[in-house]
Amino acid sequence: MTFHEFFLLQRGRNEQMELKERFEWERTRWLACLFLQPHRKKGSKLNPKDLIRFEWEKKDDKKNLEKRKKAAEYAAKKYESINKNKNG
């Protein structure tokens, strides 16, 4: 494995972990929205983005997010194949 491959692999793994972390924060925000909804005035609705807007929502557009997701998936597959070769 070359340094470049290692770098891409590590970057992909980091992005994969970051995507998982984002998912957890978005789930937490959604649950907070559900818990707060009964305490709102009648007829008013609370959206999760009304509570907090995350930094990645301000920066990332949908296209960039898809690109990063594909890179993270590629890195995960590459990492799995490397581990199979080591163990197998």
N, C-alpha and C positions, 0 to 999 in steps of 0.2 A: 504494500500500500504506500502510495506516495504521500508527501506532505499535503499536497493539494487535495487529494481524496480524503485524507484525515480531516483537514480543515472543513471541507464541505459536509462531511459526516457529522462533525461536532456542531457545526452551525445548524444543520438540519435537526439534530437532536435538541438543541437549545430552543429552536423555534417550535418544535413539537411540544416541549414542556411548557413553553410560554402560552401556546394555544390551549392546553389543558387548564392552565392557571386562569386564563381569561374566561374560559367556560365556567369555572367555579365561581369567579367573581360575578359573572352575569347571572348565574343561578341564585346567588345570595341576594343580588339586587332585586330579582324577580320575586323571591320569597318575601323580602321586606315590603315590596309593593303590595303583595297579597295581604300581608298582616296589617298594613296601614289603611287599606281600602275601606273597611267598615267604619273607620273613624273620620272619613271625609264627609262633607256636606252631601245631602241627598242630591243626586243628579250630576255630581262632579266625579270625574274619573281621574285616577292617578296612573300615569304611565311609568314604567321602570326608568326611562330616561329623564323623567321629571325629578327623580330622586338624586341621581348622580350621572354625570356623563364621564365615561372613562377616557383616558388620554388616547388610547388606541382608536376610539370611535371618532375622535377629532381628526386624527391623522390619516388612518387607513381608509382607502376606498375599497370597494368590493373586489375589484380586479387584483389589487395588491395582496389582499388577504388570501384569495384563491391561489395566487402564485406561491405565497409562503406556505400554504397548506400542502401543496403538491411537493415542494422542496422538503418539507418535514416528513411526508410519507415516503419519499424516495430515500431519505436518510435512514428512516426506520427499517425499510426493507434491506438496505445495504448493511446496516448494523446487524440485522438478523442473519444475513448470509455470511458475514464475517464470523459471527459466533458459531454458526453451524460448522464452518470450515475448521475452526479451532477445536471444537468438541467432537467433530465427526471424523 
